[in-house]
Amino acid sequence: MLSKVLRNHSKSLIAQQNRAISQITGKHYVTPEGVEDIVKHLDHNRPKYSLLYFSASWNPQCAKIENDYEKLTHKYAQFHHVKVDCDATPQVKLFFDARVEPQFLVLVNGSEIQRIVGYNFEKIGSALEQVQDLHQRDLTYFGNSKDTWERFYDEFDRWSKIGEYDRDAMRN
């Protein structure tokens, strides 16, 4: 009996360790547990439109806008919503160069299109609609590259290219 309980418990621990992206029941967003997790998740799903939301539990504005953010995720369900908890996963914050919270990052086929700092949801909604209109109607693409997925978000990790030493501006 005890061995059966231990076996089931160890299986659940292994499953928790392998879980890369958390999907909260009833929510229209996912939360990553690390940089590798979000990169694998985006590579696997290849969403056309993505909205990354960077929040922090210490910031009272992030707590205040939680309901408005959830309404946004319902209204713009065609976007793949990712909520990044910058306290729990600071490496994801650094990877995407999110310097303040709340901050929203709009991606099309993995490419950064727009960065919105603050929580004006009317402005965010109009930006999301504008991005969709630009992608579908106004932008011209070469051949069939309109729907081609590329790993544009590799360019976000700017500090790994130029070295950790340059990250601290006060050293200069």
Helices and strands as residue ranges (DSSP letters): H 2-18, E 21-23, E 29-32, H 35-45, E 49-55, H 60-64, H 66-75, E 80-85, H 90-95, E 103-108, E 111-117, H 121-133, I 134-138, G 145-147, G 152-156, H 158-162, G 164-167, G 169-171
